[in-house]
Every structure is written in C-alpha cells, then in structure tokens.
Amino acid sequence: MIRRIVKIDGERCSGCGLCADACHEGAIGIVDGKARLLREDYCDGLGDCLPACPAGAISFEEREAPAYDEAAVQASKRNKAAKMPPLGCPGAASRALRREESRAEAAAVPSRLSQWPVQIKLAPVTAPYFDGADLLVAADCAAYAYGNFHNDFIKNRITLIGCPKLDAVDYAEKLTRILAGNRVRSVTVVRMEVPCCGGIENAVKRAVQAAGEVVPWSVVTLSTDGRIVE
C-alpha cells in the first residue's frame, strides 16, 4: 500500500538517538552509529520523531510500505517491558505516584501530583493512569503564577504541561493519540492570558476534534499576577 512513512537521511544523521527515544512504536533504532528505520510496519507516520532530530535528518515520504501494525507494536512494547531494563533518560520513565501524608507534610501543603512524567513531550501515549482520568493540560507558567495550583487544579487530575512558545512541537498530535487511545473523562486547560499561550488551548481543541471522542473540555485563563480572569 502507498502511505506516509519516515525517511532518514544518513548523511545528516549524527546518531544522537533522540529520534529513537521519541518513537513510541519502536520503529527506529541506532545501527552502526546511525538512525535506521528498523520496522516499516511499526511506523505510524504521525511524526513524534520529526521534532526530536536536531540535525534535520528526518522527513516523511509517500511510498509503498507495509500497513501500520498496531497489534504488533503493542505486543513488542509488552515484551520489552517484561524482559528489558528501561532505556533512555531515567527521568522520563512513566510511573504512578502513591502518596502517604507524613506528619511533617500535614503542616505544609502536600503535592497533589499523581503521575510522572508531566511534560507533554515526554508523556506516554497510553498508561494505566489515563484510564477514566480527568486530564489537566496546563501551561508550565501557570503553576508559578497561581499559588494554590496543586489543590485547585492538579488534585484528582492527571497532569500534562508544556509551553507552546518554547517547545518546537505540535502538541495536538500527541494529545490526539492520548485521547483516542484511552478513556479520558474530561480535559481542563489552564493557560496564561498572554497570546502565545493560546497555542496550548488550540492544541487541545484540535485534539478533541481529531480524536473522534466525546470528551468535555474547558479552559481556565490566568493573569500574570495569578488571578483567574475567565
């Protein structure tokens, strides 16, 4: 079949491995110091690897290729999780956080974060904590501007953060896959009033539309001095 699939320029590739880390399907690997498309049927053509490449070595082309095999990808992920140690940055490893309030924490304000990682770019596409979750998609500045951010917004929600101005990536693709692949109950967007923060709201809007799921979503806008303005 003719479909969109990754193309890697071996001359430009530096072998940094960032594209392989970004490819959640495991289609890309490093061979002899260069990135290679290892399994054409693992490439979904969505392009998580594209913004990760600092050398501009990745593009996409329309050509004859096997169909994307999602069942094989999921089976491969389960097999790797069972048999192999985690790869890449340890800080990006997905995990749920269980909290037991200590006596010292009782006098302070406890964290309400219930999962890791929180960066949209690092978040997995599927994870047990997404099932039945109320999702918070927030501009990373929001937690600094709004003093009670953990109790008012993070509590009882799964949290994803990002900055559309600083991150050279379209969040809509990742968010679409999260919404389409999990039973997310609702999405709350918390953004700043500055114009560039509209990118995170727009990404969620497009993701909800593209996912084809009926997911209620709402937007809270904060002023730079920490007030809820709408």
Contacts in CASP RR format, 6 or more apart in sequence:
PFRMAT RR
TARGET T0000
AUTHOR 0000-0000-0000
METHOD contacts of the structure
MODEL  1
MIRRIVKIDGERCSGCGLCADACHEGAIGIVDGKARLLREDYCDGLGDCL
PACPAGAISFEEREAPAYDEAAVQASKRNKAAKMPPLGCPGAASRALRRE
ESRAEAAAVPSRLSQWPVQIKLAPVTAPYFDGADLLVAADCAAYAYGNFH
NDFIKNRITLIGCPKLDAVDYAEKLTRILAGNRVRSVTVVRMEVPCCGGI
ENAVKRAVQAAGEVVPWSVVTLSTDGRIVE
1 64 0 8 1.000
1 65 0 8 1.000
1 66 0 8 1.000
1 67 0 8 1.000
2 62 0 8 1.000
2 63 0 8 1.000
2 64 0 8 1.000
2 65 0 8 1.000
3 45 0 8 1.000
3 62 0 8 1.000
3 63 0 8 1.000
3 65 0 8 1.000
3 67 0 8 1.000
3 68 0 8 1.000
4 45 0 8 1.000
4 60 0 8 1.000
4 61 0 8 1.000
4 62 0 8 1.000
5 37 0 8 1.000
5 40 0 8 1.000
5 43 0 8 1.000
5 45 0 8 1.000
5 60 0 8 1.000
5 61 0 8 1.000
5 62 0 8 1.000
5 63 0 8 1.000
5 65 0 8 1.000
6 27 0 8 1.000
6 28 0 8 1.000
6 37 0 8 1.000
6 43 0 8 1.000
6 45 0 8 1.000
6 47 0 8 1.000
6 49 0 8 1.000
6 58 0 8 1.000
6 59 0 8 1.000
6 60 0 8 1.000
7 37 0 8 1.000
7 58 0 8 1.000
7 59 0 8 1.000
7 60 0 8 1.000
7 61 0 8 1.000
8 19 0 8 1.000
8 28 0 8 1.000
8 34 0 8 1.000
8 35 0 8 1.000
8 36 0 8 1.000
8 37 0 8 1.000
8 57 0 8 1.000
8 58 0 8 1.000
9 56 0 8 1.000
9 57 0 8 1.000
9 58 0 8 1.000
9 59 0 8 1.000
10 34 0 8 1.000
10 35 0 8 1.000
10 57 0 8 1.000
11 57 0 8 1.000
12 55 0 8 1.000
12 56 0 8 1.000
12 57 0 8 1.000
13 34 0 8 1.000
13 35 0 8 1.000
13 53 0 8 1.000
13 55 0 8 1.000
13 57 0 8 1.000
14 54 0 8 1.000
14 55 0 8 1.000
14 57 0 8 1.000
15 30 0 8 1.000
15 33 0 8 1.000
15 34 0 8 1.000
15 35 0 8 1.000
16 54 0 8 1.000
16 55 0 8 1.000
17 29 0 8 1.000
17 30 0 8 1.000
17 35 0 8 1.000
18 52 0 8 1.000
18 53 0 8 1.000
18 54 0 8 1.000
19 28 0 8 1.000
19 35 0 8 1.000
19 49 0 8 1.000
19 52 0 8 1.000
19 53 0 8 1.000
19 57 0 8 1.000
19 58 0 8 1.000
20 26 0 8 1.000
20 28 0 8 1.000
20 29 0 8 1.000
20 30 0 8 1.000
20 35 0 8 1.000
20 49 0 8 1.000
21 52 0 8 1.000
21 87 0 8 1.000
21 88 0 8 1.000
21 89 0 8 1.000
21 92 0 8 1.000
22 48 0 8 1.000
22 49 0 8 1.000
22 51 0 8 1.000
22 52 0 8 1.000
23 29 0 8 1.000
23 43 0 8 1.000
23 48 0 8 1.000
23 49 0 8 1.000
24 48 0 8 1.000
24 124 0 8 1.000
24 125 0 8 1.000
25 42 0 8 1.000
25 43 0 8 1.000
25 44 0 8 1.000
25 73 0 8 1.000
26 38 0 8 1.000
26 39 0 8 1.000
26 42 0 8 1.000
26 73 0 8 1.000
26 76 0 8 1.000
27 37 0 8 1.000
27 38 0 8 1.000
27 39 0 8 1.000
27 40 0 8 1.000
27 42 0 8 1.000
27 43 0 8 1.000
27 44 0 8 1.000
28 35 0 8 1.000
28 36 0 8 1.000
28 37 0 8 1.000
28 38 0 8 1.000
28 43 0 8 1.000
28 49 0 8 1.000
29 35 0 8 1.000
29 36 0 8 1.000
29 38 0 8 1.000
30 36 0 8 1.000
31 38 0 8 1.000
35 57 0 8 1.000
35 58 0 8 1.000
37 43 0 8 1.000
40 65 0 8 1.000
40 66 0 8 1.000
41 65 0 8 1.000
41 66 0 8 1.000
41 67 0 8 1.000
41 68 0 8 1.000
41 69 0 8 1.000
41 72 0 8 1.000
42 68 0 8 1.000
42 69 0 8 1.000
42 72 0 8 1.000
42 73 0 8 1.000
42 76 0 8 1.000
43 65 0 8 1.000
43 68 0 8 1.000
44 68 0 8 1.000
44 70 0 8 1.000
44 73 0 8 1.000
45 60 0 8 1.000
45 68 0 8 1.000
46 173 0 8 1.000
46 177 0 8 1.000
47 60 0 8 1.000
47 173 0 8 1.000
48 173 0 8 1.000
48 174 0 8 1.000
49 58 0 8 1.000
50 58 0 8 1.000
50 59 0 8 1.000
50 60 0 8 1.000
51 168 0 8 1.000
51 169 0 8 1.000
51 170 0 8 1.000
86 93 0 8 1.000
91 116 0 8 1.000
91 117 0 8 1.000
92 117 0 8 1.000
92 122 0 8 1.000
93 116 0 8 1.000
93 117 0 8 1.000
94 115 0 8 1.000
94 116 0 8 1.000
94 117 0 8 1.000
94 123 0 8 1.000
94 124 0 8 1.000
94 127 0 8 1.000
95 115 0 8 1.000
95 116 0 8 1.000
96 114 0 8 1.000
96 115 0 8 1.000
96 128 0 8 1.000
96 129 0 8 1.000
97 113 0 8 1.000
97 114 0 8 1.000
97 115 0 8 1.000
97 116 0 8 1.000
99 110 0 8 1.000
99 111 0 8 1.000
99 114 0 8 1.000
101 110 0 8 1.000
109 150 0 8 1.000
109 151 0 8 1.000
110 150 0 8 1.000
111 150 0 8 1.000
111 154 0 8 1.000
112 150 0 8 1.000
112 151 0 8 1.000
112 154 0 8 1.000
112 155 0 8 1.000
112 156 0 8 1.000
113 150 0 8 1.000
113 154 0 8 1.000
113 159 0 8 1.000
114 129 0 8 1.000
114 154 0 8 1.000
114 157 0 8 1.000
114 158 0 8 1.000
114 159 0 8 1.000
115 127 0 8 1.000
115 129 0 8 1.000
115 158 0 8 1.000
115 159 0 8 1.000
117 123 0 8 1.000
118 159 0 8 1.000
118 160 0 8 1.000
118 161 0 8 1.000
119 160 0 8 1.000
119 161 0 8 1.000
119 162 0 8 1.000
120 137 0 8 1.000
120 160 0 8 1.000
120 161 0 8 1.000
120 162 0 8 1.000
120 167 0 8 1.000
120 171 0 8 1.000
120 174 0 8 1.000
120 175 0 8 1.000
121 162 0 8 1.000
121 167 0 8 1.000
121 169 0 8 1.000
121 174 0 8 1.000
123 160 0 8 1.000
123 174 0 8 1.000
123 178 0 8 1.000
125 174 0 8 1.000
125 177 0 8 1.000
125 178 0 8 1.000
125 181 0 8 1.000
126 178 0 8 1.000
126 181 0 8 1.000
126 182 0 8 1.000
127 182 0 8 1.000
129 158 0 8 1.000
130 158 0 8 1.000
130 178 0 8 1.000
130 181 0 8 1.000
130 182 0 8 1.000
130 183 0 8 1.000
130 184 0 8 1.000
131 182 0 8 1.000
131 183 0 8 1.000
132 182 0 8 1.000
132 183 0 8 1.000
132 184 0 8 1.000
132 185 0 8 1.000
133 157 0 8 1.000
133 158 0 8 1.000
133 182 0 8 1.000
133 184 0 8 1.000
133 185 0 8 1.000
134 156 0 8 1.000
134 157 0 8 1.000
134 158 0 8 1.000
134 184 0 8 1.000
134 185 0 8 1.000
134 186 0 8 1.000
134 187 0 8 1.000
134 188 0 8 1.000
135 157 0 8 1.000
135 158 0 8 1.000
135 160 0 8 1.000
135 178 0 8 1.000
135 184 0 8 1.000
135 186 0 8 1.000
135 187 0 8 1.000
135 188 0 8 1.000
136 153 0 8 1.000
136 154 0 8 1.000
136 157 0 8 1.000
136 158 0 8 1.000
136 159 0 8 1.000
136 160 0 8 1.000
136 187 0 8 1.000
136 188 0 8 1.000
136 190 0 8 1.000
137 160 0 8 1.000
137 161 0 8 1.000
137 175 0 8 1.000
137 187 0 8 1.000
137 188 0 8 1.000
137 189 0 8 1.000
137 190 0 8 1.000
137 200 0 8 1.000
137 203 0 8 1.000
137 204 0 8 1.000
138 153 0 8 1.000
138 159 0 8 1.000
138 160 0 8 1.000
138 161 0 8 1.000
138 162 0 8 1.000
138 189 0 8 1.000
138 190 0 8 1.000
138 191 0 8 1.000
138 200 0 8 1.000
139 161 0 8 1.000
139 162 0 8 1.000
139 163 0 8 1.000
139 164 0 8 1.000
139 190 0 8 1.000
139 191 0 8 1.000
139 192 0 8 1.000
139 197 0 8 1.000
139 200 0 8 1.000
140 161 0 8 1.000
140 162 0 8 1.000
140 163 0 8 1.000
141 163 0 8 1.000
141 192 0 8 1.000
141 197 0 8 1.000
142 149 0 8 1.000
142 153 0 8 1.000
142 161 0 8 1.000
142 190 0 8 1.000
142 191 0 8 1.000
142 192 0 8 1.000
142 222 0 8 1.000
143 149 0 8 1.000
143 150 0 8 1.000
143 161 0 8 1.000
145 192 0 8 1.000
145 222 0 8 1.000
145 223 0 8 1.000
145 224 0 8 1.000
145 225 0 8 1.000
145 226 0 8 1.000
146 152 0 8 1.000
146 153 0 8 1.000
146 190 0 8 1.000
146 222 0 8 1.000
146 226 0 8 1.000
146 228 0 8 1.000
147 226 0 8 1.000
149 190 0 8 1.000
153 188 0 8 1.000
153 190 0 8 1.000
153 220 0 8 1.000
157 188 0 8 1.000
160 175 0 8 1.000
162 171 0 8 1.000
162 200 0 8 1.000
163 200 0 8 1.000
164 171 0 8 1.000
164 196 0 8 1.000
164 197 0 8 1.000
164 198 0 8 1.000
164 199 0 8 1.000
164 200 0 8 1.000
164 203 0 8 1.000
165 196 0 8 1.000
165 197 0 8 1.000
170 203 0 8 1.000
171 199 0 8 1.000
171 200 0 8 1.000
171 203 0 8 1.000
171 204 0 8 1.000
171 207 0 8 1.000
172 202 0 8 1.000
172 203 0 8 1.000
172 204 0 8 1.000
172 206 0 8 1.000
172 207 0 8 1.000
172 210 0 8 1.000
175 203 0 8 1.000
175 204 0 8 1.000
175 207 0 8 1.000
176 206 0 8 1.000
176 207 0 8 1.000
176 210 0 8 1.000
176 211 0 8 1.000
178 184 0 8 1.000
178 207 0 8 1.000
179 187 0 8 1.000
179 207 0 8 1.000
179 208 0 8 1.000
179 211 0 8 1.000
179 212 0 8 1.000
179 213 0 8 1.000
179 215 0 8 1.000
180 210 0 8 1.000
180 211 0 8 1.000
180 212 0 8 1.000
180 213 0 8 1.000
184 213 0 8 1.000
184 215 0 8 1.000
185 215 0 8 1.000
186 215 0 8 1.000
186 216 0 8 1.000
186 217 0 8 1.000
186 218 0 8 1.000
187 204 0 8 1.000
187 208 0 8 1.000
187 215 0 8 1.000
187 216 0 8 1.000
187 217 0 8 1.000
187 218 0 8 1.000
188 217 0 8 1.000
188 218 0 8 1.000
188 219 0 8 1.000
188 220 0 8 1.000
189 200 0 8 1.000
189 201 0 8 1.000
189 204 0 8 1.000
189 217 0 8 1.000
189 218 0 8 1.000
189 219 0 8 1.000
189 220 0 8 1.000
190 219 0 8 1.000
190 220 0 8 1.000
190 222 0 8 1.000
191 197 0 8 1.000
191 198 0 8 1.000
191 200 0 8 1.000
191 201 0 8 1.000
191 219 0 8 1.000
191 220 0 8 1.000
191 221 0 8 1.000
191 222 0 8 1.000
192 221 0 8 1.000
192 222 0 8 1.000
192 223 0 8 1.000
192 224 0 8 1.000
193 221 0 8 1.000
193 222 0 8 1.000
193 223 0 8 1.000
193 224 0 8 1.000
193 229 0 8 1.000
194 224 0 8 1.000
201 219 0 8 1.000
204 217 0 8 1.000
205 217 0 8 1.000
208 215 0 8 1.000
208 217 0 8 1.000
219 230 0 8 1.000
220 228 0 8 1.000
220 230 0 8 1.000
221 228 0 8 1.000
221 229 0 8 1.000
221 230 0 8 1.000
222 228 0 8 1.000
222 229 0 8 1.000
223 229 0 8 1.000
END
